[in-house]
Amino acid sequence: MSGTAGRTNGGRGRLGSVLSGLAVAVGCVLFLGGFAWAAVEYRPYAVPTNSMDPTIKAGDRVLAQRISGGEVRRGDVVVFSDEQWANMPMVKRVVGVGGDKIACCDSDGRLTVNGKAVDEPYVKGMLGGRASSTDFSATVPSGQLFLLGDERSGSLDSRVHLEDAAQGSVPRTVVDARVDAVVWPLGGLIGRPEGFAALPGGVSQPGPVRLIVAAVLAGVALILGGAAYAPVAGWLSRARSGRGARSAEGVAADAGR
């Protein structure tokens, strides 16, 4: 009986070792693969100003998905560089695309796109709750984007360039990436505003940042779980051996009596 039990326990131990090794291997693939995927899809940026407050604050580190300008939709927060805008990376929100008539503000202080009012929750804290501190209107040329900061009282955005030939808009081609998340300090994902969803073309789909984070966390869990198998299995084996030895001593003592 003891020989059979020993072989059974040995078989279980070998199976457990194989499974723990497999868990560590899969965990490493998920962990490293997640970081590799992130490196391909995303670029990190540090935001220097409060022009996107409260969505993004000065000093925040963000992850921006590499995309082409043709993928941009209204409501996206994009990173772009344009010669007319100091020719350095800037972060603004797209509120209009080619052909749109952008105006502000309606009787309720809201931005309108082609005559349709857009609710923007991130501007509710602005002075007077208005979507812009100044009234304006512009027609966006084809292939261009009209950009505003979320901090409408201080952001230097398309409103500053309304006298330009493109009425403050920038070419889609100058867009480098779309911001998906604030990673430091931990701020979570940046959603797509529902106010733009009802307009033609809708809003863009979220990037794969959730899947990447899930892959990395699953990898960590598998690595830790697999690595913990050997010491835990050893401790359980010693505990069982100790109980078995005490039981044998008790049987021997009863037989002696």
Secondary structure as the mmCIF struct_conf table of DSSP 4:
data_model
#
loop_
_struct_conf.conf_type_id
_struct_conf.id
_struct_conf.beg_label_comp_id
_struct_conf.beg_label_asym_id
_struct_conf.beg_label_seq_id
_struct_conf.end_label_comp_id
_struct_conf.end_label_asym_id
_struct_conf.end_label_seq_id
HELX_RH_AL_P HELX_RH_AL_P1 SER A 2 GLU A 41
STRN STRN1 TYR A 42 ALA A 46
BEND BEND1 THR A 49 ASN A 50
TURN_TY1_P TURN_TY1_P1 SER A 51 THR A 55
BEND BEND2 ILE A 56 ILE A 56
TURN_TY1_P TURN_TY1_P2 ALA A 58 GLY A 59
STRN STRN2 ARG A 61 ARG A 66
HELX_RH_3T_P HELX_RH_3T_P1 GLY A 69 GLU A 71
TURN_TY1_P TURN_TY1_P3 ARG A 74 GLY A 75
STRN STRN3 VAL A 77 PHE A 80
HELX_RH_3T_P HELX_RH_3T_P2 GLU A 83 TRP A 85
TURN_TY1_P TURN_TY1_P4 ALA A 86 ASN A 87
BEND BEND3 MET A 88 MET A 88
STRN STRN4 MET A 90 VAL A 97
TURN_TY1_P TURN_TY1_P5 GLY A 98 GLY A 99
STRN STRN5 LYS A 101 CYS A 104
TURN_TY1_P TURN_TY1_P6 SER A 107 ASP A 108
BEND BEND4 GLY A 109 GLY A 109
STRN STRN6 LEU A 111 VAL A 113
TURN_TY1_P TURN_TY1_P7 ASN A 114 GLY A 115
STRN STRN7 LYS A 116 VAL A 118
HELX_RH_3T_P HELX_RH_3T_P3 PRO A 121 VAL A 123
TURN_TY1_P TURN_TY1_P8 LYS A 124 GLY A 125
BEND BEND5 MET A 126 MET A 126
HELX_RH_3T_P HELX_RH_3T_P4 LEU A 127 GLY A 129
BEND BEND6 ALA A 131 ALA A 131
BEND BEND7 SER A 133 THR A 134
STRN STRN8 PHE A 136 THR A 139
HELX_LH_PP_P HELX_LH_PP_P1 VAL A 140 PRO A 141
TURN_TY1_P TURN_TY1_P9 SER A 142 GLY A 143
STRN STRN9 GLN A 144 LEU A 148
BEND BEND8 ASP A 150 GLU A 151
TURN_TY1_P TURN_TY1_P10 ARG A 152 GLY A 154
BEND BEND9 ASP A 157 ASP A 157
HELX_RH_3T_P HELX_RH_3T_P5 SER A 158 HIS A 161
TURN_TY1_P TURN_TY1_P11 LEU A 162 GLU A 163
BEND BEND10 ASP A 164 ASP A 164
TURN_TY1_P TURN_TY1_P12 ALA A 165 GLY A 168
STRN STRN10 VAL A 170 PRO A 171
HELX_RH_3T_P HELX_RH_3T_P6 ARG A 172 VAL A 174
STRN STRN11 VAL A 175 TRP A 184
TURN_TY1_P TURN_TY1_P13 PRO A 185 LEU A 186
STRN STRN12 GLY A 188 LEU A 189
HELX_LH_PP_P HELX_LH_PP_P2 GLY A 191 PRO A 193
HELX_RH_3T_P HELX_RH_3T_P7 GLU A 194 PHE A 196
TURN_TY1_P TURN_TY1_P14 ALA A 197 ALA A 198
BEND BEND11 LEU A 199 LEU A 199
TURN_TY1_P TURN_TY1_P15 PRO A 200 GLY A 201
HELX_LH_PP_P HELX_LH_PP_P3 SER A 204 PRO A 206
TURN_TY1_P TURN_TY1_P16 PRO A 208 PRO A 208
HELX_RH_AL_P HELX_RH_AL_P2 VAL A 209 GLY A 256
#
